[in-house]
């Protein structure tokens, strides 16, 4: 197994810090709904549930800023590789 040098592990620190923070009950419930629906495509069935629109949007992860998630993912890998595509 290849070991990462310590300098590369620093890039993973934000992720490790986030894992130390307990998740709110809302996030745990959202995850539980998706697990309960399993392979039945939650994105197809959640819109059919008789739920208020804000709750439906939350269950569909519409509250997430995917650009921020992608940027954090790319930044982490760039830090590990020692490269950057951002100017």
C-alpha positions in Angstrom: 0.0 0.0 0.0 1.4 3.4 -1.0 1.7 5.9 1.9 1.1 9.6 1.4 3.8 12.0 2.6 2.7 14.2 5.6 2.5 17.3 3.4 -0.1 15.6 1.2 -2.1 14.5 4.3 -2.6 18.2 5.2 -4.9 18.5 2.2 -7.2 16.0 3.9 -7.4 17.9 7.2 -10.6 19.8 6.3 -12.3 16.5 5.6 -11.1 15.0 8.9 -12.3 18.1 10.8 -15.7 17.9 9.2 -16.0 14.3 10.3 -15.4 15.3 13.9 -18.6 17.5 13.9 -21.8 15.6 14.8 -24.3 15.6 12.0 -27.6 17.3 12.7 -30.7 15.2 13.0 -32.0 16.6 9.7 -28.9 15.2 7.8 -29.2 11.9 9.5 -32.9 11.6 8.7 -32.2 12.5 5.0 -29.6 9.8 4.8 -32.0 7.3 6.5 -34.8 8.1 3.9 -32.3 7.4 1.1 -31.2 4.2 2.7 -34.7 3.0 3.2 -35.6 3.6 -0.4 -32.4 1.7 -1.4 -32.1 0.8 -5.0 -35.5 2.1 -5.8 -34.1 5.4 -7.0 -34.8 7.9 -4.3 -34.8 10.8 -6.8 -37.7 9.1 -8.6 -39.8 8.4 -5.6 -39.2 11.4 -3.3 -41.2 13.8 -5.6 -44.1 11.4 -5.3 -44.3 11.6 -1.5 -46.9 13.9 0.0 -44.4 16.3 1.5 -44.1 20.1 1.7 -41.9 21.4 -1.0 -39.0 22.6 1.3 -38.8 19.1 2.8 -38.9 17.5 -0.6 -36.1 19.8 -1.8 -34.1 18.9 1.3 -34.5 15.2 0.7 -33.4 15.7 -2.9 -30.2 17.5 -1.7 -31.2 20.6 -3.6 -29.8 22.6 -0.7 -26.2 21.6 -1.5 -23.9 23.9 -3.4 -22.4 21.3 -5.8 -19.9 23.9 -7.2 -18.4 24.3 -3.7 -18.3 20.5 -3.2 -16.5 20.0 -6.6 -14.1 22.8 -5.9 -13.2 21.3 -2.5 -12.7 17.9 -4.1 -10.5 19.3 -6.9 -8.5 21.4 -4.4 -7.9 18.4 -2.2 -6.6 16.3 -5.1 -4.5 19.1 -6.4 -2.9 19.6 -3.0 -2.2 15.8 -2.9 -0.6 15.9 -6.4 1.1 19.2 -5.8 -0.5 20.8 -8.9 -3.1 23.4 -9.4 -5.5 24.2 -12.3 -6.9 27.2 -10.6 -5.5 30.6 -11.4 
